C-alpha cells in the first residue's frame, strides 16, 4: 500500500491524468473511439515508464539520442507552424501577447488590449517581456518550444543522470498536453519550468552559501512572480519550509521579500506610468481574479497549500507539494465551474481552460524523474 501511494507514484498518476484529460477532449472531436485511443495513449506512457531501465544498456549513446529527439521535435514543430497559422487557432495565448505589444507600440494602455477572441491580457508584465523577442519574430510558437529547452536545462543544472534525462524528454515530447501547447502556441509548461528553475536555484544557492543570494534570489523570484500570480503558491511553500528548517532566518526572508516586491513592482512601471487611472480600472489582478474563481476559493487554496509545509521532509518534497498544490488549485477551479455550468460546457466546450493543469506538470514530472530509480 505504501508503494502504491508513494509520492513518486502519485506524481506519475497526475501526469497520466492530465494527459488523459487532453487526449479525451481533443480526440473526441475527430473519432468516436476517443476513449479507447486515450486509454491507449496512457498505456504507451505506462510502457515507457515500466521499461525505462532498459535505457541503461545504451547509456554511452544517450546524449546523442537526447539531442536527436529534441532536434527532431523542434524541426517537426517548425513544419507544424508553417502549416497551421496562429490566426486559425481557437486558442488565444499568442493573440493576447500580440495585442499587448500592439497596444504598447501604439502608445495605448496594454491591459485594455483584447485578443482575437476578445480576452484581456491576464498575465503579469514580465511574462510579456519574455515573449517580446518571439512577438518581434512573428511566430510565438518558438516561445512555446522554449519549454523543452528550459526543462532539459534544469535537469542538467541539477545533475540528473543522462538516462533519466532521456526518459523525461521522451515523456515530454510525446505528451498530449505538450503537443497541444506547441500546436496552439501556448506557454504554460515553459512558465512553470521557469518557476521551478528559480526554486531549485534558491535551494542550491542557500546550500552552497552563494554571496548575495538574498539579492539575486529576490530579483529572480520577483521577475518570475511577474508572470502569473498563481505561482505565489510554490514560493509560499518553499519559504515556509526554509523557515521551518531554519535554513533561512526571518530577517533573510524579509530581505528577500523586499527585493522580490521591489523587482515585481518595477516590472509594471514601463506599462502603467502614464496610465494610472486605467490601471485602477483594468489590471492583471482584476482580470485573473474575475476569470478563474471567486476570491474566497483562491484564498482557501493558498491557505490549504501553506499547510503542506508540515508534510515536507526534504528539499525534494518542496517540488512535489508545490506541484500538488498547483494541481489542487486548478482542480478546484475545474470542479467549481462543473458545478456552476455542467461538465459538457466546462470541459468539452472549453469554458474551463484545462491547460492550467499544465502549471503543475514541470514540478510533478521533475519530482518523479528525480526520485524514481533508473
Buried (B, 14 or more C-beta within 10 A) or exposed (E): EEEEEBBBBBBBBBBBEBBBBBBBBBBBEEEEEBBEBBEEBBEEBEEBBEEBEEBEEEEEEBEEBBEEBBEEBBEEBBEEBEEBEBEEBEBBBBBBBBBBBBBBEEEBBBBBBBBBEEBBBBBBBBBBBBBBEBBEEEBBBBBBBBBBEBBBEBBEEBEBBBBBBBBBBBBBBBBBBBBBBBBBBBBBBBBBBBBBBBBBBBBBBBEEEEEEBBEBBBBBBBBBBBBBBBBEBBBBBBBBBBBEEEEBEEEBBEBBBEBBBEBBEBBBEEBBEEBEEBBEEBBBEBBBBEEBBEEEBBEBBBEBBBEBBEEBEEBBBBBBBBBBBBBBBBBBBBBBBBEEEEEEBBBBEEBBBBBBBBBBBBBBBBBBBBBBEB
